[in-house]
């Protein structure tokens, strides 16, 4: 696989963000804006490069690479912990505050 295709596969969401901003500014059809918004949500939630941010046993936060803001790193417990923090409303602020 070429380097360009690999980069596109990883960072396609940034193109979707740019297209969303341009189409919104030019008054595109609502269907286009909805589709691009959905694409940006999927990219940010499940694929964008980010830090894990789950709480470790010693109270620090995990600094491993994660895929998206909703997912944790390669450790299964961290994925479950981040999803649990999002579902439980009283801890939802800790997810966004440490990412």
DOPATI-78141 format. One record per residue (C-alpha): residue number from 1; residue in three letters; x, y, z. Coordinates in Angstrom, 1 decimal. Each point is the difference from the previous one (the first is absolute). Last residue first. Layout:
// DOPATI-78141
NODE,NUM,ALA,X,Y,Z
...
This chain:
// DOPATI-78141
NODE,99,UNK,-8.4,14.0,26.9
NODE,98,UNK,-0.1,0.6,3.8
NODE,97,UNK,-2.9,2.3,0.3
NODE,96,UNK,-2.2,-1.7,-2.6
NODE,95,UNK,0.0,-3.3,1.8
NODE,94,UNK,-0.2,1.5,3.5
NODE,93,UNK,-3.1,1.9,-0.9
NODE,92,UNK,-1.9,-3.2,-0.8
NODE,91,UNK,0.5,-1.3,3.6
NODE,90,UNK,-3.4,1.0,1.4
NODE,89,UNK,-1.6,-1.0,-3.3
NODE,88,UNK,0.9,-3.7,0.1
NODE,87,UNK,-0.1,-1.0,-3.6
NODE,86,UNK,3.1,1.9,-1.0
NODE,85,UNK,2.0,-1.3,2.9
NODE,84,UNK,-1.1,-3.5,-0.7
NODE,83,UNK,1.1,0.3,-3.7
NODE,82,UNK,3.4,1.2,1.3
NODE,81,UNK,0.3,-2.8,2.5
NODE,80,UNK,-1.0,-2.7,-2.6
NODE,79,UNK,2.7,1.2,-2.4
NODE,78,UNK,2.5,0.3,2.8
NODE,77,UNK,-0.7,-3.6,1.2
NODE,76,UNK,0.5,-1.4,-3.5
NODE,75,UNK,3.6,1.5,-0.2
NODE,74,UNK,0.8,1.0,-3.6
NODE,73,UNK,-0.9,3.6,0.7
NODE,72,UNK,-3.4,1.4,0.8
NODE,71,UNK,-2.9,0.9,-2.2
NODE,70,UNK,-2.3,2.9,0.1
NODE,69,UNK,2.5,2.7,-0.9
NODE,68,UNK,1.3,-1.8,-3.1
NODE,67,UNK,2.5,-2.8,-0.4
NODE,66,UNK,2.3,0.0,3.0
NODE,65,UNK,3.7,0.6,0.5
NODE,64,UNK,1.3,-0.7,3.5
NODE,63,UNK,0.2,2.8,2.5
NODE,62,UNK,-2.1,-1.7,2.8
NODE,61,UNK,-0.9,2.4,2.7
NODE,60,UNK,1.4,-0.1,3.5
NODE,59,UNK,-1.8,-1.3,3.1
NODE,58,UNK,2.4,-2.9,0.7
NODE,57,UNK,-2.4,-2.6,-1.5
NODE,56,UNK,-0.2,1.9,-3.2
NODE,55,UNK,-2.9,2.4,-1.0
NODE,54,UNK,-0.8,0.0,-3.7
NODE,53,UNK,1.3,2.9,-2.0
NODE,52,UNK,0.6,-2.0,-3.2
NODE,51,UNK,1.8,2.7,-2.0
NODE,50,UNK,-1.3,0.8,-3.4
NODE,49,UNK,0.2,-0.9,-3.7
NODE,48,UNK,-3.4,0.4,-1.6
NODE,47,UNK,-1.8,-3.3,-0.7
NODE,46,UNK,-3.0,-0.7,2.2
NODE,45,UNK,-1.6,3.2,1.3
NODE,44,UNK,1.7,2.6,-2.1
NODE,43,UNK,-0.3,-1.9,-3.3
NODE,42,UNK,-3.6,-1.1,0.7
NODE,41,UNK,-1.0,3.5,1.0
NODE,40,UNK,1.7,1.5,-3.1
NODE,39,UNK,-1.7,-2.4,-2.3
NODE,38,UNK,-3.4,0.7,1.6
NODE,37,UNK,0.6,3.7,-0.4
NODE,36,UNK,0.9,-0.5,-3.6
NODE,35,UNK,-3.2,-2.0,-0.6
NODE,34,UNK,-2.2,2.6,1.8
NODE,33,UNK,1.7,2.9,-1.9
NODE,32,UNK,-0.6,-1.6,-3.3
NODE,31,UNK,-3.6,-0.7,0.8
NODE,30,UNK,-0.6,3.6,1.1
NODE,29,UNK,1.0,1.2,-3.5
NODE,28,UNK,3.0,2.3,-0.1
NODE,27,UNK,0.0,3.5,1.4
NODE,26,UNK,3.5,1.1,-1.1
NODE,25,UNK,1.3,0.2,3.6
NODE,24,UNK,-1.5,-3.4,0.9
NODE,23,UNK,1.6,-1.6,-3.0
NODE,22,UNK,3.4,1.5,0.8
NODE,21,UNK,-0.1,-1.0,3.6
NODE,20,UNK,-1.3,-3.5,-0.8
NODE,19,UNK,2.6,-0.5,-2.7
NODE,18,UNK,2.8,1.0,2.4
NODE,17,UNK,-1.4,-2.4,2.7
NODE,16,UNK,-0.3,-2.8,-2.6
NODE,15,UNK,3.6,0.6,-1.1
NODE,14,UNK,1.1,-0.3,3.6
NODE,13,UNK,-2.0,-3.2,0.2
NODE,12,UNK,2.1,-1.7,-2.7
NODE,11,UNK,3.0,0.0,2.3
NODE,10,UNK,0.8,-3.7,0.5
NODE,9,UNK,-1.1,-1.4,-3.4
NODE,8,UNK,1.3,3.1,-1.8
NODE,7,UNK,3.5,-0.5,1.6
NODE,6,UNK,0.0,-3.6,-1.1
NODE,5,UNK,-1.0,0.9,-3.5
NODE,4,UNK,2.7,2.6,-0.2
NODE,3,UNK,2.7,-2.3,1.3
NODE,2,UNK,-0.8,-2.6,-2.6
NODE,1,UNK,-1.4,-3.4,0.9
